């Protein structure tokens, strides 16, 4: 099987068998293309690759300056690729399976305080349709704990304003229903009824539009958020709103399972990182107020 045919079949495997989101499919394909170029340069065949060859490849990538987290993503891509190769009789076994995943130190996610969220959202200029769009967009992300990919792909039929609910399509095309807060509902109504018609150039099912009336891109969203954050005097990313959503819920008394469901996490261990933030606060308050701290 030729390289192009392998990659084409692998793409279908990722989409149909593994049911990965398009962003993940693109990442896996990119990493595998880079790996196949390396094999060609080293005059090695896919069918003869051993675990030691994969380790050599990962070391060569690491020498170029990539971190452990990226190494872990590359290894994950190669494991899926060789699993596919076994199914297609291109390789007898999965050599990437026995390569140890590098240990990654868990960093606590950055979080805005509720006051900082208010400052951020209050810095948006709402005198234009794009400003109203930005307010509705970032209110919704914070209110529902959305990922960037989930926010840009929201369509009109996923929002149920009267019921105060939104249907979110998450990783692996998994659906979840998330309540929308009152502030987000208000600004969504303002945007959909007033601002969106001014941006609309043709029929478009996606909720959030750019100035040309097309779906707002991830890049466009990141660029806009950065400008607003700078204006508000804050340092953070769009994903910080999702982290803040989870942290504020837990601090308010929500149970971990509920937050896991709202975030769309498959593994509750992923959600547990937010409990560490609460522990850090407890340590701080203990040190401040306990007489023998």
C-alpha positions, 0 to 999 in steps of 0.5 A: 500500500502506497503512503498516500493510500495508507494515510487516506485509509488511516483518516477514515479509521480515525473518523469512523472507528475511533470517532475522533473530532476533526481537530484531533484527526488533523493532529494525528495525521500531521504527526503521522506524516512527520513520522513517515517523512522521518522513516523515508529519510532514515530509509526505514519501512513501516513494516519493520519498525520496532519500539527502539525506532520509535524511541529514536524518533521521539528523541530526535523530536525532543532534541528540536525543543518540544516538551514532554506534553507534545511527546506524549501527543506524538506517541498517542498518534503513533499508537493509533497509527500502528493499531491501524497498521496491524488491522490492515496487515501492514505491521505484525504488532504495535511497537508504539504500545510498549513505549513508555509515555513520559511523565508530565507534571500536572500544572494547576489551570489558570483561573479568573476570580469572579471579579476578574470575569466581571472586569473582562466581560465589562471591557467589551464595547457593546456599541457594535454588533460584533461587540454584542456578539463577543459579549454573548460568546464569552458569557456563554463559554463561561456560563456553560464551561465550553471548549473553544471548538464547542463554541465555534461549532454551535448551531442555532438548533442547539440552543434552547433559550426558553428552556435555558439549555444548550446541546453541546457536541464535545470530543468524539461527537459526544453530546451533553445538555448544559444549563445556560445562566441568566446573563448568558441567556440575556446576551444571547437574546440580544445577539440573536435578535439584534446583532446577528441579523446585522452580520448575516449576509446569507443563510448560516446555521452557525450561531457566532458569525464574523464580520463577513457573515461566516462562522467565526473561526477559532483563530478569530475568537482567540484574537478577539479574546486576547484584545479584550483581556489586554483592555481589561488588564488581565492575562489569560486564555479563552480556556481560562473561562472554562477553568473558571466555570468549573472552579467557581462551581466547586467552590460554590458547593457543586459535587465533582460528578456534576461538574464532570458531566457539565464539562463533558469529561470522560474520566473524573480524574480530569475533573479532579484537578479543580479540587486542587485549586480549592485545596490551595485556597484552604492552605492560604486561608489556614496560613492567614488566619490560624494562630499556629499556621 
